Amino acid sequence: MKKKLLLIAFFALFCLQGFAQATAYPVPDLSLCANSGVFDLTVQNPIALGNQSPTGYTVTYYHTEANAQAGTNAIANPVAYYATTNDELFLKVTNNTTGDFDITSFNVSWTTIFTPWANVTVCQSYELPTISWPAITFYTGPNATGTVVPGGTVITSTQTIYGVQTGICSNEWPFTITVAGSLPDVNFDPISVCDADFDGYAVFYLEEQLNYIWSSYPGYPDINIQLFETQADAENDVNQIWDYVYTNTTPNQQTIYVRVTAQDCVSIKPLLLIAEPCVTDNTIAGVIRYDGDDNGCTDADVAASNITVYYTNNNNYYFTTTDANGAYSFLNVPDGDITVYAYTSYPFTTTVAPQSYSFTFPGNEDDVNFCLTEQQTTIDASVYTYAYTSFVPGFTATYVIAVQNTGSAAIPTGNVTLSFDADNLTYTYSNYAATLSGNQLSFAYNNLLPFQTQYIYVNFTVATTAVLGDLLAFEATVSPLDDENPDNNTCTATTTVVSSFDPNDITVREGEFITEEQADDYLHYTIRFQNMGTANATFVRIETLLNENLDFDTFQPMGGSHNFVTNRVGTSLEFFFDDINLAFEDADEPASHGFVNFKIKPKATVALGDEMTAQANIYFDFNPLVATNTAITTVQNVASVKNINANSFVLYPNPASGRVVLQMQNAVNATVTITDVLGKTVQTSAINGAQANLDVSALKTGVYLVTVNANGSNTTKKLVIK
């Protein structure tokens, strides 16, 4: 009898547990003081359950109470929930046996940590900004004392203001506003430039001087600098000098005028330009090697190619890069004090020894060698691609894959693949052995040394049915063993089908438009040239000017078809292929081509509507220049793209399985819909920018339609899932 009573009690307790009403106990709000709002919502689970068993009840989270009631659209990843700024969320406790549930709500909020700004100096007044998020209050005294100074208040006398951030994040900082009443009395040093042909005239890169002038007015946040040829023009603010690559108009010496404006304060100062003879017999030369075995650099060590070397003289900078043998040289070095530097931009950390050399010329210095040593062993291969020739329907075109060792250890072997548009391109041959499978080529590379680049030239026949203006998509992937930096293992790019063959041109891989986010990264330029004369070219010289919206300090040469050196003075770039002996077209068409690649970032200050233009002049020996086209890249709001059409995007690989890249000709905000042949929608997603990766691994084998819709305009392409 006692056993029966115990059994009955057990079942009664079990039933009470299984059929008890669910209760969602109140939970506290969650808050963060951080630069992003990522929350682990599951910390609320034990509070919400209270004395209820976590095995008998389930806790889920929702954005709306209606979704919580219906049990739909639960937050998928509550352990890493990203809040906007202040979200109300709904917590649901459900009895796993009966389905009975209860709902409660709580708020999640976060506030960014405000970054204080530096002291400012103004001429007459300063308007205190209004900062609404995070909430900032300004006081005349420390520790939130004194008088509150509202945002928008105009400060007309020098004083210290205290910014106070309250709430989740608390902080206080002082900053001083100096009202000077007038601009400082500044005198500028003369600018001397070499007059190579002794005619009294030289080219002055005035844009470089703007930084020097600006640095003469420290603390002024909003000064405007203008240059004029006469003092009268400067006083009347007319006929401003806009061409900062300026040739003096009077021989030997010329005075121009600097007008500096800050609010209503104006200062006009002379700036002397001096063109002085500078041809010398002075030279600097050396070799840079990589000490991979930590026993000092010797002739047996790896030659470090594409390393930037520069020297300074009287605030002028002269740049070049090492060739494939690690060698570099400077000719016609001016007399005076010279300091020579070398630096690398590779991902792994290196030490350059010595840090610099200092000489006083005239003279010749032919053993100015540098030794690079590693801080750690790194395996890192990167890949980039570009079109070597134009892609014209019915003709052969060449595409290049560049595999670069950007690590500190030799890579004995590896593979690289290239996916291409098989509907418009037929593979013919390449300089590396290739394996072709569908629309993908595979290559093996061997013994890739640090700092070395291997080039794979791939030749295609362009279909006669290729449509002018269509984008041909390429994706290259490099696969070394144990690579430590997979971010640079894939390169996706497009090239445009054109109607005529122009072998001398400049292109930018990123295209005509980039977003503000893309403007933080590099632009990749290729200058192509071909000797279409009647004799071999002994040397080729390419001149180009860096656009004012480009950050000159980020310039990096990336390689070329032949050995070359790069000289940069101010915004002027010169690529010099000496002793190239470039064949002429009629004698050897394939050998008559050449190219050079470089990359450079836009300035951090570029904004919507800003343009980066690039144009080059190519000289074959002493013949007249061959001018290229102008490549223009514009920072564009993705929402400003009005229409899309069949040529606006490409899908690759196609056929596909697993992943598909959708690449737009221009950056857009758009929706992407995939439907089957019966018209049923099987997948939707969004694209914000110029490229999206679509996960199609869940789609069954068959034919689908991919539709891109932006601003009421849409276009559709076929996608085959294999």
C-alpha positions as CSV (number, residue, x, y, z in Angstrom):
1,M,0.0,0.0,0.0
2,K,2.9,2.4,0.8
3,K,4.5,1.7,-2.6
4,K,1.2,2.5,-4.3
5,L,0.9,5.8,-2.5
6,L,4.4,6.8,-3.4
7,L,3.7,6.0,-7.1
8,I,0.6,8.0,-7.1
9,A,2.5,11.0,-5.5
10,F,5.2,10.7,-8.2
11,F,2.7,10.8,-11.0
12,A,0.9,13.7,-9.4
13,L,4.1,15.7,-9.1
14,F,5.0,14.9,-12.7
15,C,1.6,16.0,-14.0
16,L,1.8,19.3,-12.0
17,Q,5.3,19.9,-13.6
18,G,4.1,19.0,-17.1
19,F,0.8,20.9,-17.0
20,A,1.8,23.9,-14.9
21,Q,1.0,27.3,-16.4
22,A,4.1,29.1,-17.9
23,T,5.2,32.3,-16.3
24,A,7.6,34.9,-17.8
25,Y,9.1,36.6,-14.8
26,P,10.1,40.3,-15.2
27,V,13.6,40.8,-16.5
28,P,15.8,43.9,-16.2
29,D,16.7,46.2,-19.2
30,L,20.2,45.6,-20.8
31,S,22.6,48.4,-21.6
32,L,26.1,48.9,-22.9
33,C,28.7,51.6,-23.1
34,A,30.5,50.7,-26.3
35,N,31.1,51.5,-30.0
36,S,28.6,48.8,-31.1
37,G,25.6,47.2,-29.5
38,V,26.0,43.4,-29.4
39,F,24.1,41.7,-26.6
40,D,23.9,38.2,-25.2
41,L,20.1,38.1,-24.6
42,T,20.3,34.6,-23.0
43,V,21.6,36.1,-19.8
44,Q,17.9,36.8,-19.2
45,N,16.9,33.1,-19.4
46,P,17.4,32.1,-15.7
47,I,15.7,35.3,-14.5
48,A,12.7,34.8,-16.8
49,L,12.3,31.2,-15.8
50,G,12.6,31.7,-12.1
51,N,11.7,28.4,-10.4
52,Q,10.7,26.8,-13.7
53,S,12.8,24.0,-15.0
54,P,15.0,25.0,-18.0
55,T,14.4,21.4,-19.4
56,G,10.6,21.8,-19.3
57,Y,10.4,25.4,-20.7
58,T,11.8,27.2,-23.6
59,V,12.8,30.9,-23.8
60,T,12.6,32.7,-27.1
61,Y,13.0,36.4,-28.1
62,Y,11.1,38.6,-30.6
63,H,11.1,42.1,-32.0
64,T,7.3,42.5,-31.7
65,E,4.6,41.3,-29.3
66,A,2.6,40.1,-32.3
67,N,5.4,37.8,-33.4
68,A,5.8,36.5,-29.8
69,Q,2.1,35.7,-29.7
70,A,2.2,33.9,-33.0
71,G,5.6,32.3,-32.4
72,T,7.0,33.6,-35.7
73,N,10.2,35.3,-36.7
74,A,12.1,34.6,-33.5
75,I,15.5,36.3,-33.1
76,A,17.8,33.7,-34.7
77,N,20.9,34.3,-32.7
78,P,20.1,35.7,-29.3
79,V,23.6,35.1,-28.0
80,A,24.9,37.8,-30.4
81,Y,22.1,40.3,-30.9
82,Y,23.0,43.6,-32.6
83,A,20.8,46.4,-31.3
84,T,20.2,49.7,-33.2
85,T,20.3,52.2,-30.3
86,N,17.3,51.5,-28.1
87,D,15.2,48.4,-28.9
88,E,12.2,47.0,-27.1
89,L,12.2,43.2,-27.2
90,F,9.7,40.6,-26.1
91,L,10.7,37.5,-24.1
92,K,8.4,34.4,-24.3
93,V,8.5,31.4,-21.9
94,T,6.8,28.3,-23.3
95,N,5.8,25.1,-21.5
96,N,7.3,22.4,-23.7
97,T,4.5,19.9,-22.8
98,T,1.4,22.0,-22.9
99,G,2.4,24.8,-25.2
100,D,1.2,27.3,-22.6
101,F,3.2,30.5,-22.7
102,D,3.7,33.9,-21.1
103,I,5.3,37.1,-22.5
104,T,7.2,39.9,-20.9
105,S,9.3,42.8,-22.4
106,F,12.5,44.6,-21.8
107,N,14.7,47.2,-23.5
108,V,18.2,46.9,-24.8
109,S,20.2,50.1,-25.4
110,W,23.7,51.2,-26.0
111,T,25.6,54.5,-26.3
112,T,28.8,55.1,-28.1
113,I,31.9,56.5,-26.3
114,F,32.3,60.0,-27.7
115,T,35.7,60.9,-29.0
116,P,36.8,64.3,-27.7
117,W,38.2,66.8,-30.2
118,A,41.4,68.9,-30.0
119,N,41.8,72.5,-29.1
120,V,40.8,74.9,-31.9
121,T,42.1,78.3,-33.0
122,V,39.9,80.7,-35.0
123,C,40.2,84.2,-36.2
124,Q,37.0,85.8,-34.9
125,S,34.4,83.3,-33.7
126,Y,33.6,79.6,-33.2
127,E,30.1,78.0,-33.2
128,L,29.8,75.3,-30.6
129,P,28.4,72.1,-32.2
130,T,25.2,70.5,-31.2
131,I,25.7,66.8,-30.4
132,S,22.5,64.9,-29.8
133,W,23.8,61.3,-29.8
134,P,25.5,60.5,-27.6
135,A,24.1,63.4,-25.5
136,I,26.9,65.9,-24.8
137,T,26.4,69.0,-22.6
138,F,28.9,71.8,-22.5
139,Y,29.8,73.7,-19.3
140,T,32.0,76.7,-18.4
141,G,33.5,74.9,-15.4
142,P,34.9,71.4,-14.7
143,N,32.8,68.6,-13.1
144,A,29.6,70.0,-14.7
145,T,29.9,73.3,-12.9
146,G,29.5,76.8,-14.1
147,T,27.0,77.7,-16.8
148,V,25.6,75.4,-19.4
149,V,26.6,76.5,-22.9
150,P,24.0,75.3,-25.5
151,G,25.1,73.8,-28.8
152,G,25.0,76.5,-31.5
153,T,26.4,79.2,-29.1
154,V,28.9,81.5,-30.9
155,I,32.1,81.8,-28.9
156,T,33.8,85.2,-29.6
157,S,36.6,85.3,-27.0
158,T,39.2,82.7,-25.9
159,Q,37.9,80.3,-23.3
160,T,38.0,76.7,-22.1
161,I,34.8,74.7,-22.4
162,Y,34.1,71.3,-20.7
163,G,32.2,68.7,-22.6
164,V,30.3,66.2,-20.4
165,Q,28.8,62.9,-21.6
166,T,26.2,61.4,-19.2
167,G,24.1,58.3,-19.1
168,I,25.5,54.8,-19.7
169,C,28.8,56.3,-20.8
170,S,30.2,59.1,-18.6
171,N,33.1,61.2,-19.6
172,E,34.4,64.8,-19.4
173,W,37.1,66.6,-21.3
174,P,38.2,70.2,-21.6
175,F,39.1,71.9,-24.9
176,T,40.2,75.5,-25.4
177,I,38.9,77.8,-28.1
178,T,41.4,80.4,-29.0
179,V,40.0,83.5,-30.7
180,A,43.1,85.1,-32.2
181,G,41.6,88.2,-33.9
182,S,44.0,87.9,-36.8
183,L,46.1,85.4,-38.7
184,P,49.7,84.8,-37.7
185,D,52.4,86.7,-39.6
186,V,54.0,83.9,-41.5
187,N,56.8,84.1,-44.1
188,F,57.3,81.2,-46.6
189,D,60.7,79.8,-47.6
190,P,61.5,80.0,-51.4
191,I,60.8,76.9,-53.5
192,S,63.8,75.7,-55.6
193,V,63.3,73.3,-58.5
194,C,65.8,71.8,-60.9
195,D,66.0,73.4,-64.3
196,A,67.2,70.4,-66.3
197,D,67.7,72.1,-69.7
198,F,69.1,75.4,-68.4
199,D,66.3,77.5,-70.0
200,G,65.2,79.2,-66.8
201,Y,62.0,77.3,-66.5
202,A,60.9,74.4,-64.4
203,V,57.9,72.5,-63.2
204,F,56.7,73.4,-59.7
205,Y,54.4,71.0,-57.9
206,L,52.5,73.6,-55.9
207,E,50.0,71.1,-54.4
208,E,52.8,69.8,-52.2
209,Q,53.3,73.3,-50.9
210,L,49.7,73.5,-49.7
211,N,50.5,71.1,-46.9
212,Y,53.5,73.2,-45.9
213,I,51.4,76.4,-45.9
214,W,48.6,74.7,-44.0
215,S,51.0,73.5,-41.3
216,S,52.1,77.1,-40.8
217,Y,48.7,77.8,-39.2
218,P,48.3,75.1,-36.5
219,G,45.0,74.8,-34.8
220,Y,42.9,76.6,-37.5
221,P,40.3,74.0,-38.5
222,D,38.8,75.9,-41.5
223,I,41.5,77.9,-43.4
224,N,41.3,78.3,-47.2
225,I,44.5,78.6,-49.2
226,Q,44.7,80.1,-52.7
227,L,47.6,80.9,-55.0
228,F,47.8,83.9,-57.4
229,E,50.3,85.1,-59.9
230,T,50.0,88.8,-58.8
231,Q,49.4,90.6,-55.6
232,A,46.5,92.5,-57.1
233,D,44.8,89.3,-58.1
234,A,45.3,87.9,-54.6
235,E,43.8,91.1,-53.0
236,N,40.8,91.0,-55.4
237,D,40.4,87.2,-55.2
238,V,40.4,86.8,-59.0
239,N,42.4,84.6,-61.5
240,Q,43.3,82.0,-58.9
241,I,46.0,79.5,-60.0
242,W,44.2,76.2,-60.5
243,D,46.9,74.1,-62.2
244,Y,49.1,73.1,-59.4
245,V,51.6,71.5,-61.8
246,Y,52.9,75.0,-62.5
247,T,55.6,76.2,-64.8
248,N,57.1,79.6,-64.0
249,T,56.1,82.3,-66.5
250,T,59.2,84.5,-65.9
251,P,62.7,82.9,-66.2
252,N,64.8,81.8,-63.2
253,Q,62.7,83.5,-60.5
254,Q,59.0,84.3,-60.1
255,T,57.0,85.5,-57.1
256,I,53.5,84.2,-56.7
257,Y,51.2,85.2,-53.8
258,V,49.5,83.1,-51.1
259,R,46.1,84.2,-49.9
260,V,45.0,82.6,-46.6
261,T,41.5,83.1,-45.4
262,A,39.9,82.1,-42.1
263,Q,36.4,83.5,-41.6
264,D,36.8,87.2,-42.3
265,C,40.6,87.3,-41.7
266,V,42.8,87.4,-44.8
267,S,46.6,87.2,-45.1
268,I,48.5,87.7,-48.3
269,K,52.1,86.6,-48.5
270,P,54.7,86.3,-51.3
271,L,56.1,82.9,-52.3
272,L,59.3,82.9,-54.4
273,L,59.8,80.2,-57.1
274,I,63.4,79.5,-58.2
275,A,64.3,77.5,-61.3
276,E,67.9,76.6,-60.9
277,P,70.2,74.4,-63.0
278,C,70.5,71.0,-61.5
279,V,72.0,68.6,-63.9
280,T,74.8,66.6,-62.1
281,D,76.8,63.5,-62.4
282,N,75.8,62.4,-58.9
283,T,74.3,58.9,-58.6
284,I,72.9,56.6,-55.9
285,A,72.6,52.9,-56.4
286,G,72.2,49.8,-54.3
287,V,70.6,46.4,-53.8
288,I,68.0,45.3,-51.3
289,R,67.9,41.7,-50.1
290,Y,65.8,39.7,-47.7
291,D,67.7,37.9,-44.9
292,G,65.4,34.8,-44.5
293,D,68.0,32.8,-42.6
294,D,68.9,35.4,-40.0
295,N,72.7,35.4,-40.7
296,G,73.0,38.8,-42.4
297,C,72.3,39.7,-46.1
298,T,74.6,38.1,-48.6
299,D,74.5,37.7,-52.4
300,A,72.9,34.3,-51.8
301,D,69.8,35.9,-50.1
302,V,66.5,36.6,-51.9
303,A,66.4,39.8,-53.9
304,A,63.6,42.0,-52.6
305,S,61.7,43.4,-55.6
306,N,59.1,46.2,-55.6
307,I,60.5,47.8,-52.5
308,T,60.1,51.6,-52.4
309,V,63.3,53.6,-52.1
310,Y,63.4,57.4,-51.8
311,Y,65.7,60.2,-51.0
312,T,65.1,63.7,-49.7
313,N,66.8,67.0,-50.6
314,N,65.6,70.4,-49.6
315,N,62.1,69.1,-48.8
316,N,61.9,67.4,-52.2
317,Y,61.2,63.7,-52.5
318,Y,62.5,61.4,-55.2
319,F,61.1,57.8,-55.4
320,T,62.0,54.6,-57.2
321,T,61.4,50.9,-56.7
322,T,63.7,47.9,-56.8
323,D,63.6,45.7,-59.9
324,A,63.3,41.9,-60.0
325,N,67.0,41.6,-58.9
326,G,66.4,43.9,-55.9
327,A,68.5,46.7,-57.5
328,Y,67.7,50.4,-57.7
329,S,69.4,53.6,-58.9
330,F,69.0,57.4,-58.9
331,L,70.7,59.5,-61.6
332,N,71.2,63.3,-61.7
333,V,71.1,63.6,-57.9
334,P,71.4,67.2,-56.8
335,D,74.3,68.5,-54.8
336,G,73.8,69.0,-51.1
337,D,72.6,66.9,-48.2
338,I,70.8,63.7,-49.2
339,T,69.1,61.1,-47.0
340,V,68.1,57.8,-48.5
341,Y,65.3,55.5,-47.1
342,A,63.7,52.2,-47.9
343,Y,60.4,50.9,-46.7
344,T,58.0,48.0,-47.3
345,S,54.2,47.7,-47.2
346,Y,54.0,44.0,-46.9
347,P,51.6,42.5,-44.3
348,F,54.3,40.8,-42.3
349,T,56.6,42.9,-40.1
350,T,60.1,43.6,-41.4
351,T,63.0,45.5,-40.1
352,V,65.0,47.6,-42.5
353,A,68.7,48.0,-41.8
354,P,70.2,50.5,-41.8
355,Q,67.2,52.8,-41.3
356,S,68.7,55.4,-43.6
357,Y,71.9,56.7,-45.3
358,S,73.1,60.3,-45.2
359,F,75.4,61.8,-47.8
360,T,76.7,65.1,-48.9
361,F,77.0,65.4,-52.7
362,P,78.6,65.9,-55.2
363,G,79.8,62.3,-55.6
364,N,78.7,58.8,-56.4
365,E,77.4,56.3,-53.9
366,D,77.0,52.8,-55.5
367,D,76.7,50.5,-52.5
368,V,73.7,52.0,-50.7
369,N,72.3,48.6,-49.8
370,F,69.6,47.7,-47.4
371,C,68.8,44.4,-45.6
372,L,65.3,43.3,-44.6
373,T,64.9,40.9,-41.7
374,E,61.7,39.2,-40.5
375,Q,60.0,39.5,-37.1
376,Q,58.1,36.3,-37.7
377,T,57.7,33.6,-40.3
378,T,54.5,34.1,-42.3
379,I,53.0,32.1,-45.2
380,D,50.9,34.5,-47.3
381,A,50.1,34.4,-51.0
382,S,48.0,37.0,-52.7
383,V,46.4,37.2,-56.1
384,Y,45.3,40.0,-58.4
385,T,44.2,40.0,-62.0
386,Y,43.9,42.5,-64.9
387,A,43.2,42.5,-68.7
388,Y,46.5,42.6,-70.7
389,T,44.7,43.5,-73.9
390,S,41.3,44.7,-75.0
391,F,38.4,42.2,-75.3
392,V,37.0,42.6,-78.8
393,P,34.4,40.2,-80.4
394,G,36.1,37.8,-82.7
395,F,39.7,38.5,-81.6
396,T,42.2,36.9,-79.2
397,A,42.5,38.6,-75.8
398,T,44.9,38.1,-72.9
399,Y,44.1,38.1,-69.2
400,V,46.8,38.1,-66.5
401,I,46.9,36.4,-63.1
402,A,49.5,37.7,-60.8
403,V,50.4,35.5,-57.8
404,Q,52.5,37.3,-55.3
405,N,54.3,36.0,-52.2
406,T,53.4,38.7,-49.6
407,G,54.7,36.5,-46.7
408,S,58.2,35.9,-45.3
409,A,58.6,32.3,-46.2
410,A,59.1,30.6,-49.6
411,I,56.0,28.8,-50.9
412,P,57.3,25.6,-52.5
413,T,54.0,24.8,-54.4
414,G,50.4,26.0,-54.7
415,N,47.4,26.2,-57.0
416,V,45.5,29.1,-58.5
417,T,42.2,28.9,-60.3
418,L,40.5,31.3,-62.7
419,S,36.7,31.2,-63.3
420,F,35.6,33.0,-66.5
421,D,32.5,33.7,-68.6
422,A,32.4,30.5,-70.8
423,D,29.4,31.9,-72.8
424,N,31.6,34.6,-74.3
425,L,35.1,33.3,-73.9
426,T,36.9,30.2,-75.2
427,Y,40.2,29.3,-73.6
428,T,43.0,28.8,-76.1
429,Y,46.4,28.6,-74.3
430,S,48.5,30.0,-71.4
431,N,52.2,30.2,-70.5
432,Y,51.5,27.9,-67.5
433,A,50.1,24.3,-67.9
434,A,46.4,24.5,-67.3
435,T,43.6,22.1,-66.5
436,L,40.2,23.1,-67.9
437,S,37.0,22.0,-66.2
438,G,33.8,23.8,-67.4
439,N,34.4,27.5,-66.9
440,Q,37.3,27.1,-64.5
441,L,41.1,26.9,-65.2
442,S,43.5,25.5,-62.7
443,F,47.3,26.2,-62.6
444,A,50.1,25.0,-60.4
445,Y,53.0,27.4,-59.3
446,N,56.3,26.4,-57.7
447,N,59.0,28.0,-55.6
448,L,57.4,31.3,-55.0
449,L,60.0,33.3,-53.0
450,P,59.2,36.2,-50.7
451,F,58.7,39.5,-52.5
452,Q,58.4,37.6,-55.8
453,T,55.5,37.7,-58.3
454,Q,54.7,35.1,-60.9
455,Y,52.5,36.0,-63.9
456,I,50.2,33.7,-65.7
457,Y,49.1,34.9,-69.1
458,V,45.8,33.3,-70.2
459,N,44.6,33.7,-73.8
460,F,40.9,33.6,-74.8
461,T,39.0,34.0,-78.0
462,V,36.1,36.4,-77.6
463,A,32.9,35.2,-79.1
464,T,31.6,37.1,-82.1
465,T,28.2,37.2,-80.4
466,A,29.6,39.1,-77.3
467,V,27.6,42.3,-76.9
468,L,29.5,45.6,-76.7
469,G,29.4,47.0,-73.2
470,D,28.8,43.6,-71.6
471,L,30.9,42.9,-68.4
472,L,33.0,39.7,-68.5
473,A,33.5,38.4,-65.0
474,F,36.6,36.7,-63.7
475,E,37.4,35.3,-60.2
476,A,40.9,34.1,-59.3
477,T,41.7,32.1,-56.2
478,V,45.1,31.2,-54.9
479,S,45.5,28.2,-52.5
480,P,48.8,27.9,-50.8
481,L,49.2,25.4,-47.9
482,D,48.8,26.9,-44.4
483,D,48.1,30.5,-45.7
484,E,47.8,32.9,-42.7
485,N,45.9,35.7,-44.5
486,P,43.0,34.3,-46.5
487,D,41.6,37.8,-47.1
488,N,43.9,38.3,-50.1
489,N,43.4,34.9,-51.6
490,T,40.6,35.8,-54.0
491,C,40.3,38.5,-56.6
492,T,37.0,39.2,-58.4
493,A,37.0,41.6,-61.4
494,T,35.3,42.4,-64.6
495,T,36.4,43.7,-68.0
496,T,34.2,45.3,-70.7
497,V,33.7,44.1,-74.2
498,V,34.7,46.9,-76.6
499,S,34.4,47.5,-80.3
500,S,37.9,48.7,-81.2
501,F,41.4,47.7,-80.2
502,D,43.4,50.5,-78.4
503,P,46.6,49.0,-77.0
504,N,47.7,52.2,-75.2
505,D,45.2,52.8,-72.4
506,I,44.7,53.2,-68.6
507,T,42.1,51.3,-66.7
508,V,41.0,51.2,-63.1
509,R,39.9,47.8,-61.8
510,E,37.2,49.2,-59.5
511,G,35.4,50.8,-62.5
512,E,33.5,54.1,-63.0
513,F,31.8,54.2,-59.6
514,I,32.7,53.3,-56.1
515,T,30.8,53.7,-52.8
516,E,32.0,55.7,-49.8
517,E,32.9,52.5,-48.1
518,Q,35.0,51.4,-51.1
519,A,36.8,54.7,-51.1
520,D,38.6,53.5,-47.9
521,D,40.4,50.9,-50.0
522,Y,42.9,50.9,-52.9
523,L,42.2,51.7,-56.5
524,H,44.1,49.5,-58.8
525,Y,45.4,51.0,-62.1
526,T,46.9,49.3,-65.2
527,I,48.6,51.2,-67.9
528,R,49.0,49.2,-71.1
529,F,51.2,50.0,-74.1
530,Q,52.2,48.6,-77.5
531,N,55.0,49.5,-79.9
532,M,53.1,50.1,-83.1
533,G,56.2,51.7,-84.8
534,T,58.6,50.3,-87.4
535,A,61.5,49.5,-85.1
536,N,62.2,48.1,-81.6
537,A,61.9,50.6,-78.8
538,T,65.1,51.0,-76.7
539,F,63.2,52.5,-73.8
540,V,59.6,53.4,-72.8
541,R,58.7,56.2,-70.5
542,I,55.3,56.7,-69.0
543,E,54.3,59.9,-67.3
544,T,51.1,60.5,-65.3
545,L,49.9,62.9,-62.6
546,L,48.3,61.7,-59.4
547,N,44.8,63.2,-59.0
548,E,44.3,65.7,-56.1
549,N,41.8,63.3,-54.5
550,L,44.3,60.5,-54.2
551,D,46.5,60.0,-51.1
552,F,50.0,60.2,-52.5
553,D,51.6,58.5,-49.5
554,T,49.7,55.3,-50.3
555,F,51.1,54.9,-53.8
556,Q,52.6,51.4,-54.4
557,P,53.9,50.0,-57.7
558,M,52.6,46.4,-58.2
559,G,54.7,45.1,-61.1
560,G,55.0,45.2,-64.8
561,S,55.7,43.3,-68.0
562,H,59.4,44.2,-67.9
563,N,61.9,45.6,-65.4
564,F,61.2,49.3,-64.6
565,V,61.9,52.0,-62.1
566,T,59.4,54.5,-60.7
567,N,60.2,58.1,-60.0
568,R,57.8,60.3,-58.1
569,V,58.3,63.9,-57.5
570,G,55.3,65.5,-55.9
571,T,52.2,64.4,-57.8
572,S,54.1,63.4,-60.9
573,L,54.8,59.8,-61.6
574,E,57.3,58.4,-64.1
575,F,57.6,54.7,-65.0
576,F,60.9,54.1,-66.9
577,F,61.5,50.9,-68.8
578,D,65.2,51.2,-69.8
579,D,66.8,48.8,-72.3
580,I,63.4,47.2,-72.8
581,N,64.1,46.6,-76.5
582,L,60.3,46.3,-77.1
583,A,59.6,44.6,-80.4
584,F,57.4,46.4,-82.9
585,E,54.0,45.0,-83.9
586,D,54.8,43.8,-87.4
587,A,57.9,42.0,-86.3
588,D,56.5,40.2,-83.2
589,E,52.9,41.2,-82.2
590,P,52.8,39.2,-78.8
591,A,56.2,40.7,-77.7
592,S,55.2,44.3,-78.7
593,H,53.0,44.7,-75.6
594,G,53.8,45.9,-72.1
595,F,52.1,47.1,-69.0
596,V,52.6,48.5,-65.5
597,N,50.3,48.2,-62.4
598,F,50.1,50.4,-59.4
599,K,47.6,51.0,-56.6
600,I,46.7,54.0,-54.5
601,K,44.0,55.0,-52.0
602,P,41.7,57.9,-52.3
603,K,42.2,60.6,-49.6
604,A,40.2,60.1,-46.4
605,T,38.4,63.4,-47.1
606,V,36.8,62.3,-50.4
607,A,33.0,62.6,-50.4
608,L,30.0,61.9,-52.6
609,G,30.5,63.3,-56.1
610,D,34.3,63.5,-55.9
611,E,36.2,62.1,-58.9
612,M,39.5,60.4,-59.2
613,T,40.8,60.9,-62.8
614,A,43.9,59.2,-64.3
615,Q,45.5,59.8,-67.7
616,A,49.0,58.8,-69.0
617,N,51.4,59.9,-71.7
618,I,53.5,57.2,-73.2
619,Y,56.9,57.8,-74.9
620,F,58.6,55.2,-77.1
621,D,62.2,56.4,-77.3
622,F,62.3,60.0,-78.5
623,N,59.0,59.8,-80.5
624,P,56.1,62.1,-79.8
625,L,53.9,61.1,-76.8
626,V,51.0,58.7,-77.1
627,A,48.1,59.9,-74.9
628,T,45.9,57.4,-73.2
629,N,42.2,57.8,-72.4
630,T,41.1,59.3,-69.1
631,A,39.9,56.8,-66.5
632,I,37.3,58.4,-64.1
633,T,36.2,56.9,-60.9
634,T,33.4,58.7,-59.0
635,V,32.3,58.3,-55.4
636,Q,28.6,57.7,-55.8
637,N,25.7,57.3,-53.5
638,V,24.3,53.8,-54.2
639,A,20.8,55.1,-54.1
640,S,21.5,57.5,-57.0
641,V,21.6,54.7,-59.6
642,K,18.2,55.1,-61.4
643,N,18.0,52.3,-63.8
644,I,19.5,48.8,-64.3
645,N,19.5,46.7,-67.5
646,A,20.7,43.4,-68.8
647,N,24.3,44.7,-68.9
648,S,24.1,46.0,-65.3
649,F,25.1,42.8,-63.5
650,V,26.8,39.5,-63.9
651,L,26.4,36.1,-62.2
652,Y,29.3,33.8,-61.7
653,P,30.1,31.0,-61.6
654,N,27.1,29.9,-63.8
655,P,26.3,27.0,-63.6
656,A,26.9,27.0,-59.9
657,S,26.5,25.2,-56.7
658,G,27.0,26.5,-53.2
659,R,27.8,30.1,-53.8
660,V,27.1,32.7,-56.6
661,V,28.7,36.1,-56.9
662,L,26.4,38.8,-58.2
663,Q,28.5,41.8,-59.3
664,M,26.9,45.1,-60.4
665,Q,28.4,47.5,-62.9
666,N,27.5,50.3,-60.5
667,A,26.8,50.4,-56.8
668,V,23.1,50.1,-55.9
669,N,20.6,49.5,-53.2
670,A,18.5,46.7,-54.6
671,T,16.5,43.5,-53.8
672,V,17.5,40.2,-55.4
673,T,14.8,37.6,-56.0
674,I,15.4,34.0,-57.1
675,T,12.4,32.2,-58.6
676,D,12.0,28.7,-60.1
677,V,10.6,28.1,-63.6
678,L,7.1,27.9,-62.2
679,G,7.4,31.5,-60.8
680,K,7.7,30.4,-57.2
681,T,10.0,32.6,-55.1
682,V,12.7,30.4,-53.5
683,Q,15.0,33.1,-52.1
684,T,15.2,36.8,-51.5
685,S,18.1,39.0,-50.4
686,A,19.4,42.5,-50.5
687,I,22.5,44.1,-52.1
688,N,24.0,47.3,-50.8
689,G,26.9,48.2,-53.0
690,A,28.5,46.7,-56.1
691,Q,28.7,43.0,-55.1
692,A,26.8,40.4,-53.2
693,N,27.5,36.7,-52.4
694,L,24.4,34.6,-52.7
695,D,24.2,31.3,-50.8
696,V,22.4,28.9,-53.2
697,S,23.4,25.6,-51.5
698,A,19.8,24.9,-50.5
699,L,18.5,25.1,-54.1
700,K,17.9,21.9,-56.0
701,T,19.4,21.2,-59.4
702,G,17.7,23.1,-62.2
703,V,17.1,26.4,-63.9
704,Y,16.2,29.5,-61.9
705,L,15.6,33.2,-62.7
706,V,17.5,35.9,-60.7
707,T,15.8,39.3,-60.7
708,V,17.5,42.5,-59.5
709,N,15.1,45.4,-58.6
710,A,16.3,48.9,-57.9
711,N,14.2,52.0,-57.7
712,G,11.4,50.5,-59.7
713,S,13.6,49.2,-62.5
714,N,14.4,45.5,-62.7
715,T,16.2,43.0,-64.9
716,T,16.4,39.2,-64.9
717,K,19.1,36.6,-65.8
718,K,19.1,32.8,-65.9
719,L,21.0,30.8,-63.3
720,V,21.7,27.1,-63.6
721,I,22.2,25.1,-60.4
722,K,24.1,21.9,-61.0
